[in-house]
Amino acid sequence: MQPLLYGLLLRQKNALELLFTHRWILLCFKREFAEEDALQMWEACWAHYQTDYFHLFICVAIIIIYGKDMITQELPSDELLLHYSNLAMHMRGDVVLQKARGLLHQYRQLQRIPCTLHGLCDLCGPGIWDSGFCPVVECVGSHDEIGACPYGGILSVQLEGCE
């Protein structure tokens, strides 16, 4: 979703581990936002509306909204952690939630999704692809840890439950 950021993270050692997001998820954003905003985020995550992984969309929203400095300054991975730690309690929860919802909507509108993101739909209850539209899942061919693609090297497949 952010090619410039992805390029920066690729050039940094260990930056793709996104260590600065671990605290967000582990503590459910309660150190990043005021209590009222954190509670709204918890409610949005626990509602499981269209995905069981809404917390990941919140993380991406934070990175998109507050990550422009790290791209322009090309911050090394250890300074990325400091950058986001310094933003704690200075981020607007309403803006982040709005962006996260927009990202989820944008994700749902994709015509094709890479197989690496297929798992965002695995645990969802009814509702994720109930609009009658189902994206095509494409193998991106980067399955170093597990070997073969879970789709057997097929270039594109339909999601389960989609017609």
N, C-alpha and C positions, 0 to 999 in steps of 0.2 A: 504493500500500500504506500510505502515511502521509499522509492528507489534511492534517493540521495542518502537517506539514513542507513539503508541496507549497505550501500557502498562504503560508508564510513565504518560501519561495524565490521565489515569484511576485512578492512585494512588494519583494524586494531586486534591485538592479541587478546583472546578470551572475551571480546566484547559481545559476540553473538550469544553468550550465555545469559545476557541481560540481567546481570546480578542486581542492578538497581531496582528491578521489578520484584525480586524475591520478598522483600519486606512488605511491599504493597499487598501481595497476595497472602503471605503468611499472617499478617495482622489485619487483613480485610480492610485496608485503606484507613484504619482509624488513626494512624499517626500522620497521615497525609492531609486529612481534611478535618474541618470542625465536626463536632459530634453529630449535629443535625444532618450535615451532608453525608457523613459516613453511614448513618442510619438509612438514608435514602438509597445509597449505593447497595447496602446489604439487602434492602427490600427488593431492589431491581434484580439483584443476583438470585435471591432466594425464590423469586417469582417463577424462575425457569421459563420465562416468556420467550419462545422460539429457539432457545438454546440453553443448554446446561452450563455453558462456558461464557456467560456474559462478562465475568470478571476479566477475561482476556481482552474483550472489546474495550473495557474501561482502561486497561493498561495501554492499549494501542492509542486510545483517545488522549491519554495523558502525554504519551510520547509525541504525538502529532502536535498537540496544542503547545506544549512547553519544551519541545525538543529542537526548535529552530536554532537556538544558540549553540547547541552541541554540534550541529552540522556546520554552521558558519565558522565556528572556532576550531573545528576538528578536534574535539576533546578526546584525550586517551581514555581507555576504559575505567581507570581508577578515578578520573575526574568526572566521569559520567555519574558514578555513584554519589560523589560529593555534590554535583549539580542538582540531582533530584532530591537529595537529602536536604539541601538548602531551600528547596521549594515547599517543604512540608509546612502545612498550615497557611500557605500563601496561594494555594490553587483554589479555583472556584469550582465547587462540586456540581453546581447546576450546569455550567458550561461543559464540564467533562461528561456528565451523564447525557446531555443532549448530543454531544459528538459521538459517544459510544452507541447511542441508539441509531444515529445516522449511519455509523459504520456497519452495524448489524443489518440495517435496511440495505445498504450498499452491497454487503456480502450476499444477501438473499437475492439480489437482482443479477448477480453474475451469471452469465450464460455457461461458463466453464469454471470449475474449481480444480486446483491441483490435488492430487491424491494425498499429499502431505497435510491438507486441511480437511480431508474427508472426515476425520474424527470429530470435528466440531458438530457433526450431525448424529454421531453414533448413539449417544445416550439420550437424545431428545425425545420427549414424549410427542404425542400428536400435536401438530401445529407447525413444525419447522418448514415442511415443504407441502403444506395442505392447500396451497393456493392453486394447485393444478400445474404449477411450473416446477420442473426439476432440472437442476443444472447437470451438465455432463461432467463426469469426473475423469480427469486426464492424468496419466502417469507422467511424472516429471523426471523419472529415472535416477533419483538420488536417494537410494536406499542402502547406503553403505553398511549401516549397523545390522540390518536384517537380511541383506542380500537382495533377493528378488522382490519386485513390486508385489504388494498384496493382491494386485489385480492381474498377476501373471504376465506382466509386460504389455497388457492390452493398452492401447493408446487412449481409449475413452470407453467408459461404461456408465450406465444409468445407476443412480442411487437406488438402494433397496426401498421398496414401497412406492416408487415412482412409476408411472406408466408412460 
